Amino acid sequence: MNLSSLKQQATLLLAVVCVYYHLHLIFTGLIPNLISRPIHLALALPWVFVIGTKSEGVKKALGIVICLFGLYSCGYIAFNRDILVEQYGYLENIQQYIIGIGLILVVLEMARRAVKLALPTVAVIAILYGLYGQHLPGEFGHPGLPLGSFLGTLVIAEGGLWGPLTGVSVNVVAIFVILGAFIGAGDGGTSFMAMATKLAGRYRAGAAKVSVLSSAFFGSISGSASANVASTGAITLPTMKRLGYPASFAAAVEAVASSGGQIMPPLMGAGAFVMMELLRVRYIDIMTAAILPASLFFLAAWVGVDLFARRYGLNAMTPDEIPSTKRVLRLAPFFLIPFSLMLSILFFTHYTPQFAAAFAIFSAAGLLVVNEQMEFSLRRWFERFSKACRNAAAQIAMIASIIICAGLVIGVLNMTGLGIKVTSVILGLAGGKLWVALLLTAVACLILGMEVPTTAAYLICVSVAGPALQQLGLAPLQAHLFVFWYALLSTITPPVCGTVFIAAGMADTPWVPVAGQAMRLGLGLYFVPLAFIANPSLLYPTIHPVLAAIAFTKIGLGLWLLGKSLIAEKTIIRRVLYFLAGLAAIFLFGA
């Protein structure tokens, strides 16, 4: 057996252990947080520093050293949990100081490698503020924190690295990441694409509308805009270009549709689970509140594509490119069975979302043994199972890198009271006016989201702006969803628009025209959050079904009018009239 084969087997073993561990937590009852959460980080470290790195030589060796130190530190905390809880977050000896400082540096480097420099930079600024903020004049100074207490709260207590956010990553996010990986490893992804093509391919600009639907379907299980672009775009972009669609338009459609995956139930991505923890509400409540706004977003994208198709004469897909009804029905069980099982447990029992997702994972794992022709193959099952475990472990590691690093920021905000101070500044600048505070929050989300991942941008912004919005009259769910939506702005808004860059590269076209098209097609991302502030019943369809239906209808009409203004009309006067009519439909007579 050669070295390469041994590495592959070791990687697979680590992936299987990671998947087993997170599933095991669901069925084994309570495990102390200072044991379960350090193990979660320990399982993520090799994927960032060893398996996921392309470096060679000294850099690779350094990564191995950092990984080993991180594993030792996590093991120290887990094995000494009973002693550490009695220290009440205060470091007591040199070894603990070395572990505390070293583990913070490991997490910062982990985030840098996983999601680039912006998030760890924010964390470093927060830590420096915690250490030296007592020297700042005025209200932004703090009384000062003893070094042992400050570092201890972040590292050996549940106020930083092992706080509630890491708990969400361990107990909830990881499970749904595993579910998405197992559905995607089989014919679930093919099933999404076949259904989207069958439903939308025969219409004007059919390939573009397939992109909208398939991204909504795929995004609902992946929760990652970049993964959505890479997976669905690999199929839809070549099809659109082959049918003669402008490359900038094709890339813009894929970028916009993929960005909506994080707001599309039932899974929505890591941010939704963090929101559930912060608001202390059931995941069903988040899903219910999100479904109509998300539908409006994709409706706006669909309408934008249709208006563009009318103007430029874009054709439907040819009949031979559209799958038969028989094939769609043959593929349907690969996602209907796991989803139906999960949603049935969620809606008709009192079990947790994690428990529901676990049974969906088991069903998806079982389906890996067959293909769409219902041919059984244990070899195929093993190959798909291995792929699912590897993908799940890698994604869990990336999300853990984001959330655990963001936990440092939240920990400092809580210890120093900085969040309350920033909240008071927002209230002061807003002058008691909600819409001014909303604008300030939107700008902050856009700036922070330029390099920081969506979940981290949402976490940081809602920690400081959420209380201000609530003091100005918003319900907590409204405030959190507003921040969450606007944390997505940077995915399609220049100067840093991640999905636009990826889609433009895949379509081999300059990114600036793509960004311009994406901002018009993605107008729902800009207006729907404001719409559910003006029409709060949109978030409560089960409580106010009639008002929610009225709000949905008039907002949909407003988005269509705005789309006409920005995409279809050529004269300035007609554009202005349609734009004003769209705003009136959305914001007047709020439901």
C-alpha positions as CSV (number, residue, x, y, z in Angstrom):
1,M,0.0,0.0,0.0
2,N,1.6,3.3,-1.1
3,L,1.7,6.6,0.8
4,S,-1.1,8.3,-1.3
5,S,-3.5,5.4,-0.5
6,L,-2.7,5.6,3.2
7,K,-3.4,9.4,3.2
8,Q,-6.8,8.8,1.4
9,Q,-7.8,6.2,3.9
10,A,-6.7,8.4,6.9
11,T,-8.7,11.3,5.4
12,L,-11.8,9.1,5.0
13,L,-11.5,7.8,8.5
14,L,-11.3,11.3,9.9
15,A,-14.3,12.3,7.8
16,V,-16.4,9.3,9.0
17,V,-15.4,10.1,12.6
18,C,-16.5,13.7,12.2
19,V,-19.9,12.7,10.8
20,Y,-20.4,10.0,13.4
21,Y,-19.5,12.3,16.2
22,H,-22.0,15.0,15.3
23,L,-24.7,12.4,14.7
24,H,-23.8,10.7,18.0
25,L,-24.4,13.9,20.0
26,I,-28.0,13.9,18.9
27,F,-28.8,10.6,20.5
28,T,-26.5,10.5,23.6
29,G,-28.0,13.2,25.7
30,L,-26.1,16.1,27.2
31,I,-22.4,16.2,27.0
32,P,-20.7,19.2,28.8
33,N,-20.0,22.1,26.5
34,L,-16.3,22.2,27.5
35,I,-16.0,18.7,26.1
36,S,-18.2,18.6,23.1
37,R,-17.2,22.0,21.7
38,P,-13.4,21.6,21.9
39,I,-13.8,18.2,20.2
40,H,-15.7,19.9,17.4
41,L,-12.8,22.3,16.9
42,A,-10.3,19.5,17.1
43,L,-12.1,17.6,14.3
44,A,-12.1,20.7,12.1
45,L,-8.4,21.6,12.5
46,P,-6.9,19.0,10.2
47,W,-9.2,19.9,7.4
48,V,-8.0,23.5,7.4
49,F,-4.3,23.1,8.3
50,V,-3.4,19.8,6.7
51,I,-6.0,18.2,4.4
52,G,-7.3,21.4,2.9
53,T,-3.9,23.2,2.3
54,K,-2.1,23.2,-1.0
55,S,1.1,24.4,0.5
56,E,4.3,22.4,0.4
57,G,7.6,22.4,2.3
58,V,7.9,24.8,5.2
59,K,4.4,26.1,5.0
60,K,2.9,22.7,5.1
61,A,5.1,21.7,8.0
62,L,4.0,24.9,9.8
63,G,0.4,24.0,9.2
64,I,1.0,20.5,10.8
65,V,2.7,22.1,13.8
66,I,-0.2,24.5,14.3
67,C,-2.7,21.7,13.9
68,L,-0.9,19.6,16.5
69,F,-0.8,22.5,19.0
70,G,-4.5,23.1,18.5
71,L,-5.3,19.4,19.0
72,Y,-3.3,19.4,22.2
73,S,-5.0,22.5,23.5
74,C,-8.5,21.2,22.7
75,G,-7.6,17.9,24.4
76,Y,-6.3,19.7,27.4
77,I,-9.6,21.7,27.8
78,A,-11.8,18.6,27.2
79,F,-9.9,16.3,29.6
80,N,-9.6,19.0,32.4
81,R,-13.1,20.3,32.1
82,D,-14.0,19.5,35.8
83,I,-11.0,21.5,37.0
84,L,-11.5,24.4,34.6
85,V,-15.1,25.1,35.5
86,E,-14.0,25.7,39.1
87,Q,-11.7,28.5,37.9
88,Y,-14.6,30.6,36.8
89,G,-12.9,31.8,33.7
90,Y,-9.5,32.8,35.2
91,L,-6.2,31.4,34.0
92,E,-4.0,30.2,36.9
93,N,-0.6,29.0,35.5
94,I,1.9,29.5,32.7
95,Q,0.6,26.4,30.9
96,Q,-2.9,27.8,30.7
97,Y,-1.6,31.2,29.5
98,I,0.3,29.5,26.7
99,I,-2.7,27.4,25.8
100,G,-5.0,30.4,26.0
101,I,-2.9,32.7,23.8
102,G,-1.9,29.9,21.5
103,L,-5.5,28.7,20.9
104,I,-6.7,32.2,20.1
105,L,-3.9,32.5,17.5
106,V,-4.8,29.1,16.1
107,V,-8.4,30.1,15.7
108,L,-7.4,33.4,14.0
109,E,-5.1,31.6,11.6
110,M,-7.7,29.0,11.0
111,A,-10.2,31.7,10.0
112,R,-7.6,33.4,7.8
113,R,-6.9,30.2,5.9
114,A,-10.6,29.3,5.5
115,V,-12.2,32.6,4.7
116,K,-9.3,35.1,4.1
117,L,-8.1,38.0,6.2
118,A,-11.1,40.2,7.0
119,L,-12.8,38.2,9.7
120,P,-9.6,37.5,11.8
121,T,-8.7,41.2,11.4
122,V,-12.0,42.2,13.0
123,A,-11.4,39.7,15.7
124,V,-7.9,41.1,16.3
125,I,-9.2,44.6,16.6
126,A,-11.8,43.4,19.1
127,I,-9.2,41.6,21.2
128,L,-6.9,44.7,21.2
129,Y,-9.9,46.7,22.3
130,G,-10.5,44.3,25.1
131,L,-6.9,44.5,26.2
132,Y,-6.3,48.2,25.8
133,G,-9.7,49.9,25.6
134,Q,-9.3,51.3,29.1
135,H,-6.9,53.9,27.6
136,L,-9.5,55.2,25.2
137,P,-11.1,58.5,26.2
138,G,-14.8,59.1,26.4
139,E,-17.7,56.7,26.3
140,F,-15.9,54.1,24.2
141,G,-13.4,53.4,26.9
142,H,-13.9,50.6,29.4
143,P,-12.7,50.1,33.0
144,G,-10.1,47.5,32.0
145,L,-10.1,43.7,32.4
146,P,-7.4,41.6,34.2
147,L,-5.5,39.6,31.6
148,G,-6.1,36.2,33.3
149,S,-9.9,36.9,33.4
150,F,-10.0,38.3,29.8
151,L,-8.2,35.4,28.3
152,G,-9.8,32.8,30.5
153,T,-13.3,33.9,29.6
154,L,-12.5,33.6,26.0
155,V,-10.7,30.2,26.2
156,I,-11.5,28.1,29.3
157,A,-15.1,29.4,29.9
158,E,-18.1,29.6,27.7
159,G,-17.7,33.3,26.9
160,G,-15.7,33.2,23.7
161,L,-14.4,30.2,21.7
162,W,-16.8,27.8,23.5
163,G,-19.8,30.1,23.7
164,P,-23.4,29.6,22.4
165,L,-22.4,30.3,18.8
166,T,-20.0,27.4,18.8
167,G,-22.8,25.4,20.3
168,V,-24.9,26.1,17.3
169,S,-22.1,25.0,15.0
170,V,-21.7,21.8,16.9
171,N,-25.3,20.8,17.6
172,V,-27.2,22.2,14.7
173,V,-25.3,23.5,11.7
174,A,-23.1,20.5,11.4
175,I,-26.1,18.2,11.2
176,F,-27.7,20.1,8.3
177,V,-24.4,20.3,6.5
178,I,-24.2,16.6,6.7
179,L,-27.7,16.3,5.3
180,G,-26.9,18.5,2.4
181,A,-23.7,16.6,1.6
182,F,-25.5,13.2,1.6
183,I,-28.3,14.4,-0.6
184,G,-25.8,16.0,-3.0
185,A,-23.6,12.9,-3.1
186,G,-26.3,10.8,-4.7
187,D,-28.9,11.7,-7.4
188,G,-30.4,14.5,-5.3
189,G,-28.6,17.3,-7.2
190,T,-29.5,15.7,-10.5
191,S,-33.1,15.5,-9.3
192,F,-33.2,19.3,-8.5
193,M,-31.8,20.1,-11.9
194,A,-34.2,17.8,-13.7
195,M,-37.3,19.2,-11.9
196,A,-36.2,22.8,-12.5
197,T,-35.6,22.1,-16.2
198,K,-39.0,20.4,-16.5
199,L,-40.8,23.3,-14.8
200,A,-39.0,26.2,-16.4
201,G,-37.2,25.1,-19.6
202,R,-40.1,25.7,-22.0
203,Y,-40.6,29.3,-21.1
204,R,-38.9,32.4,-22.6
205,A,-35.2,32.5,-21.5
206,G,-35.9,29.0,-20.2
207,A,-32.3,28.2,-19.4
208,A,-32.1,31.3,-17.2
209,K,-35.3,30.4,-15.4
210,V,-33.9,26.9,-14.8
211,S,-31.0,28.6,-13.2
212,V,-33.3,30.5,-10.9
213,L,-35.3,27.4,-9.8
214,S,-32.3,25.1,-9.6
215,S,-30.4,27.6,-7.4
216,A,-33.4,27.9,-5.1
217,F,-33.7,24.1,-4.8
218,F,-29.9,23.5,-4.4
219,G,-29.4,26.5,-2.2
220,S,-32.1,25.3,0.2
221,I,-29.8,22.4,1.1
222,S,-26.3,23.9,0.7
223,G,-26.8,27.4,2.2
224,S,-23.7,28.5,0.4
225,A,-23.8,31.1,-2.4
226,S,-20.4,30.2,-3.8
227,A,-21.1,26.4,-3.7
228,N,-24.4,27.1,-5.4
229,V,-22.7,29.1,-8.2
230,A,-20.1,26.4,-8.7
231,S,-22.5,23.5,-8.8
232,T,-25.6,24.8,-10.7
233,G,-23.6,27.2,-12.8
234,A,-21.5,24.4,-14.2
235,I,-24.6,23.2,-16.0
236,T,-26.7,26.3,-16.5
237,L,-24.0,28.8,-17.7
238,P,-22.8,26.7,-20.7
239,T,-26.5,26.1,-21.7
240,M,-27.4,29.8,-21.6
241,K,-24.3,30.7,-23.6
242,R,-25.0,28.0,-26.2
243,L,-28.5,29.4,-26.6
244,G,-27.1,32.8,-27.4
245,Y,-27.8,34.6,-24.1
246,P,-25.4,37.5,-23.4
247,A,-22.6,36.2,-21.2
248,S,-23.0,39.1,-18.7
249,F,-26.7,38.3,-18.4
250,A,-26.1,34.6,-17.9
251,A,-23.5,35.1,-15.2
252,A,-25.8,37.7,-13.5
253,V,-28.7,35.3,-13.4
254,E,-26.6,32.6,-11.8
255,A,-25.0,35.0,-9.3
256,V,-28.4,36.4,-8.1
257,A,-30.2,33.1,-7.9
258,S,-27.3,31.5,-6.0
259,S,-27.2,34.3,-3.5
260,G,-30.8,33.5,-2.5
261,G,-30.0,30.0,-1.3
262,Q,-29.1,31.3,2.2
263,I,-32.6,32.8,2.6
264,M,-34.6,29.8,1.1
265,P,-36.2,27.3,3.5
266,P,-36.0,24.6,4.6
267,L,-32.3,24.7,5.4
268,M,-31.2,28.3,4.7
269,G,-27.6,27.8,5.9
270,A,-25.7,28.5,9.1
271,G,-27.1,32.0,9.7
272,A,-30.7,30.7,10.2
273,F,-29.5,28.3,13.0
274,V,-27.6,31.0,14.7
275,M,-30.7,33.2,14.5
276,M,-32.7,30.4,16.1
277,E,-30.2,30.3,19.0
278,L,-30.0,34.0,19.5
279,L,-33.8,34.5,19.4
280,R,-34.6,31.3,21.4
281,V,-37.3,30.4,19.0
282,R,-38.1,27.1,17.2
283,Y,-36.6,26.5,13.8
284,I,-40.1,26.1,12.3
285,D,-40.8,29.7,13.3
286,I,-37.7,30.9,11.4
287,M,-38.7,28.8,8.4
288,T,-42.3,30.1,8.5
289,A,-41.2,33.7,8.7
290,A,-38.6,33.3,5.9
291,I,-40.7,31.5,3.3
292,L,-42.8,34.4,1.8
293,P,-39.8,36.9,1.7
294,A,-37.6,34.2,0.0
295,S,-40.4,33.4,-2.5
296,L,-40.6,37.2,-3.3
297,F,-36.9,37.3,-3.9
298,F,-37.0,34.4,-6.4
299,L,-40.2,35.8,-7.9
300,A,-38.4,39.1,-8.5
301,A,-35.5,37.3,-10.1
302,W,-37.9,35.3,-12.3
303,V,-39.7,38.4,-13.4
304,G,-36.4,40.2,-14.1
305,V,-35.3,37.3,-16.3
306,D,-38.7,37.4,-18.1
307,L,-38.6,41.1,-18.7
308,F,-35.0,40.8,-20.0
309,A,-36.1,37.9,-22.3
310,R,-39.0,40.0,-23.8
311,R,-36.7,42.9,-24.5
312,Y,-33.9,40.9,-26.1
313,G,-35.8,38.0,-27.6
314,L,-34.2,35.1,-25.6
315,N,-35.6,31.7,-26.5
316,A,-36.8,28.7,-24.5
317,M,-34.8,25.5,-24.3
318,T,-35.3,23.0,-27.1
319,P,-37.6,20.0,-26.3
320,D,-34.8,17.5,-26.5
321,E,-33.0,19.4,-23.7
322,I,-36.0,19.1,-21.3
323,P,-36.2,15.8,-19.4
324,S,-39.3,13.7,-19.7
325,T,-41.9,13.5,-17.0
326,K,-41.0,9.9,-16.4
327,R,-37.3,10.8,-15.7
328,V,-38.4,13.6,-13.3
329,L,-40.6,11.2,-11.4
330,R,-37.9,8.6,-11.3
331,L,-35.5,11.1,-9.8
332,A,-37.9,12.7,-7.4
333,P,-37.5,10.3,-4.5
334,F,-33.9,11.2,-4.1
335,F,-34.8,14.5,-2.5
336,L,-38.5,14.0,-1.7
337,I,-37.9,11.1,0.7
338,P,-35.3,12.9,2.9
339,F,-37.1,16.3,2.8
340,S,-40.6,14.8,3.4
341,L,-39.2,12.8,6.4
342,M,-37.5,15.8,7.9
343,L,-40.4,18.2,7.4
344,S,-42.9,15.6,8.8
345,I,-40.9,15.2,12.0
346,L,-40.5,19.0,12.3
347,F,-44.2,19.8,11.8
348,F,-45.9,16.8,13.3
349,T,-43.8,15.9,16.3
350,H,-42.1,17.7,19.2
351,Y,-38.6,16.4,18.3
352,T,-35.8,18.9,17.6
353,P,-34.6,20.0,14.1
354,Q,-31.4,18.0,14.6
355,F,-33.4,14.8,15.3
356,A,-35.5,15.4,12.2
357,A,-32.3,16.1,10.1
358,A,-30.6,12.9,11.4
359,F,-33.4,10.7,10.2
360,A,-33.3,12.5,6.8
361,I,-29.6,11.8,6.7
362,F,-30.2,8.1,7.3
363,S,-32.7,8.0,4.5
364,A,-30.4,9.9,2.1
365,A,-27.5,7.5,3.0
366,G,-29.8,4.6,2.2
367,L,-30.7,6.0,-1.1
368,L,-27.0,6.2,-2.1
369,V,-27.1,2.5,-2.9
370,V,-29.3,3.0,-6.0
371,N,-29.2,5.1,-9.1
372,E,-32.1,6.6,-11.0
373,Q,-32.6,3.2,-12.8
374,M,-33.0,1.7,-9.3
375,E,-29.9,-0.5,-9.8
376,F,-28.3,-1.6,-6.5
377,S,-24.5,-1.4,-6.1
378,L,-22.6,-1.6,-2.8
379,R,-19.5,-0.3,-4.5
380,R,-21.5,2.8,-5.7
381,W,-22.8,3.2,-2.1
382,F,-19.3,3.1,-0.6
383,E,-18.0,5.7,-3.2
384,R,-20.9,8.0,-2.6
385,F,-20.8,7.6,1.1
386,S,-17.1,8.4,1.2
387,K,-17.7,11.5,-1.0
388,A,-20.5,12.7,1.3
389,C,-18.5,12.2,4.5
390,R,-15.5,14.1,3.0
391,N,-17.6,17.0,1.7
392,A,-19.5,17.2,5.0
393,A,-16.3,17.3,7.2
394,A,-14.7,19.9,5.0
395,Q,-17.8,22.1,5.1
396,I,-18.2,21.7,8.8
397,A,-14.5,22.8,9.3
398,M,-15.1,25.9,7.2
399,I,-18.2,26.9,9.1
400,A,-16.5,26.2,12.4
401,S,-13.7,28.5,11.3
402,I,-16.1,31.3,10.8
403,I,-18.3,30.8,13.8
404,I,-15.6,30.1,16.4
405,C,-13.6,33.2,15.2
406,A,-16.8,35.3,15.3
407,G,-17.3,34.0,18.9
408,L,-14.1,35.9,19.9
409,V,-15.7,39.1,18.7
410,I,-19.0,38.5,20.4
411,G,-17.1,37.5,23.6
412,V,-15.3,40.8,23.7
413,L,-18.5,42.7,22.9
414,N,-20.1,41.1,25.9
415,M,-17.2,41.6,28.3
416,T,-16.5,45.2,27.5
417,G,-20.1,46.4,26.8
418,L,-19.0,47.8,23.4
419,G,-22.1,46.5,21.7
420,I,-24.3,48.6,24.0
421,K,-22.2,51.7,23.3
422,V,-22.4,51.2,19.5
423,T,-26.2,50.7,19.9
424,S,-26.4,54.1,21.6
425,V,-24.4,55.7,18.8
426,I,-26.8,54.3,16.2
427,L,-29.8,55.5,18.2
428,G,-28.2,58.9,18.5
429,L,-27.4,59.2,14.8
430,A,-30.9,58.0,13.9
431,G,-32.5,60.7,16.0
432,G,-35.3,58.3,17.0
433,K,-36.2,57.6,13.4
434,L,-36.5,53.9,12.5
435,W,-35.8,54.3,8.7
436,V,-32.6,56.2,9.4
437,A,-31.4,53.4,11.7
438,L,-32.4,50.9,9.1
439,L,-30.3,52.7,6.5
440,L,-27.3,52.9,8.9
441,T,-27.6,49.2,9.6
442,A,-27.8,48.4,5.9
443,V,-24.7,50.3,5.1
444,A,-22.9,48.6,8.0
445,C,-23.9,45.2,6.8
446,L,-22.7,46.0,3.3
447,I,-19.3,47.2,4.5
448,L,-18.8,44.4,6.9
449,G,-20.0,41.8,4.4
450,M,-17.5,42.8,1.7
451,E,-15.0,40.2,3.0
452,V,-16.5,38.7,6.1
453,P,-18.8,35.7,5.3
454,T,-22.5,36.3,5.6
455,T,-23.0,34.4,8.9
456,A,-20.2,36.4,10.6
457,A,-21.4,39.7,9.1
458,Y,-24.9,38.9,10.4
459,L,-23.6,38.0,13.9
460,I,-21.5,41.1,14.3
461,C,-24.1,43.5,12.9
462,V,-27.1,42.1,14.8
463,S,-25.1,42.2,18.0
464,V,-24.7,46.0,17.8
465,A,-27.5,47.1,15.6
466,G,-30.2,44.6,16.6
467,P,-30.9,46.1,20.0
468,A,-31.1,49.6,18.5
469,L,-33.7,48.5,15.9
470,Q,-35.7,46.8,18.6
471,Q,-35.7,49.9,20.8
472,L,-37.1,51.8,17.8
473,G,-40.0,49.5,17.5
474,L,-39.1,46.4,15.5
475,A,-40.0,43.0,16.7
476,P,-36.9,40.9,17.4
477,L,-37.6,38.5,14.4
478,Q,-38.0,41.5,12.1
479,A,-34.7,43.0,13.2
480,H,-32.8,39.8,12.8
481,L,-34.2,38.9,9.4
482,F,-33.5,42.5,8.2
483,V,-29.9,42.3,9.2
484,F,-29.5,38.7,7.9
485,W,-30.9,39.8,4.4
486,Y,-28.7,42.8,4.2
487,A,-25.6,40.8,5.2
488,L,-26.1,39.1,1.8
489,L,-25.9,42.5,0.0
490,S,-22.2,42.1,-0.7
491,T,-22.7,38.9,-2.7
492,I,-23.9,40.9,-5.7
493,T,-23.1,44.5,-4.8
494,P,-19.7,46.0,-5.8
495,P,-16.9,46.5,-5.0
496,V,-16.6,43.1,-3.4
497,C,-19.3,40.8,-4.9
498,G,-18.3,37.2,-4.4
499,T,-20.9,35.4,-6.5
500,V,-20.5,37.9,-9.3
501,F,-16.8,37.2,-9.5
502,I,-17.3,33.4,-9.5
503,A,-20.1,33.5,-12.1
504,A,-18.2,36.0,-14.4
505,G,-15.1,33.8,-14.3
506,M,-17.1,30.7,-15.2
507,A,-18.9,32.6,-18.0
508,D,-15.5,34.1,-19.2
509,T,-16.8,37.7,-19.2
510,P,-15.8,40.9,-17.4
511,W,-17.3,41.2,-13.9
512,V,-18.4,44.9,-14.0
513,P,-21.3,44.4,-16.5
514,V,-22.3,41.2,-14.6
515,A,-22.5,43.2,-11.4
516,G,-24.7,45.9,-13.1
517,Q,-27.1,43.2,-14.4
518,A,-27.0,41.4,-11.0
519,M,-28.1,44.4,-9.1
520,R,-31.1,44.9,-11.3
521,L,-32.1,41.2,-11.4
522,G,-31.5,41.0,-7.6
523,L,-33.6,44.0,-6.7
524,G,-35.5,41.8,-4.3
525,L,-32.5,41.6,-2.1
526,Y,-32.6,45.4,-1.7
527,F,-36.3,45.9,-1.4
528,V,-37.8,42.8,0.3
529,P,-36.2,43.5,3.7
530,L,-37.7,47.0,3.7
531,A,-41.0,45.6,2.5
532,F,-41.3,43.2,5.5
533,I,-40.6,46.1,7.8
534,A,-43.4,48.1,6.2
535,N,-45.6,45.0,6.0
536,P,-44.8,43.0,9.1
537,S,-47.6,40.5,8.5
538,L,-45.5,39.0,5.7
539,L,-43.4,37.3,8.3
540,Y,-46.4,35.7,10.1
541,P,-48.4,33.8,7.5
542,T,-49.7,31.3,10.0
543,I,-51.0,34.0,12.4
544,H,-52.3,36.6,9.9
545,P,-52.8,34.5,6.7
546,V,-55.1,37.0,5.0
547,L,-52.9,40.0,5.7
548,A,-49.8,38.0,4.7
549,A,-51.5,37.2,1.4
550,I,-52.4,40.8,0.8
551,A,-48.8,41.9,1.6
552,F,-47.3,39.2,-0.6
553,T,-49.5,40.3,-3.5
554,K,-48.9,44.0,-3.3
555,I,-45.1,43.5,-2.7
556,G,-45.0,41.2,-5.7
557,L,-46.8,43.8,-7.8
558,G,-44.3,46.4,-6.6
559,L,-41.3,44.3,-7.5
560,W,-42.7,43.7,-11.0
561,L,-43.2,47.5,-11.4
562,L,-39.6,48.1,-10.2
563,G,-38.4,45.5,-12.6
564,K,-40.2,47.1,-15.5
565,S,-38.5,50.4,-14.5
566,L,-35.0,49.0,-14.2
567,I,-35.0,46.4,-17.0
568,A,-37.7,46.8,-19.5
569,E,-38.4,50.5,-20.1
570,K,-36.2,52.7,-22.2
571,T,-37.5,56.2,-21.7
572,I,-36.6,58.1,-18.5
573,I,-40.2,59.3,-17.8
574,R,-41.7,55.8,-18.0
575,R,-38.9,54.5,-15.8
576,V,-39.5,57.1,-13.1
577,L,-43.3,56.5,-13.2
578,Y,-42.9,52.7,-12.9
579,F,-40.3,53.1,-10.2
580,L,-42.6,55.4,-8.1
581,A,-45.6,53.1,-8.6
582,G,-43.5,50.2,-7.5
583,L,-42.4,52.0,-4.3
584,A,-46.0,53.0,-3.6
585,A,-47.2,49.4,-4.0
586,I,-44.6,48.1,-1.6
587,F,-44.7,50.8,1.1
588,L,-48.1,52.4,1.1
589,F,-50.9,50.8,3.1
590,G,-48.7,48.4,5.0
591,A,-50.3,45.1,5.9
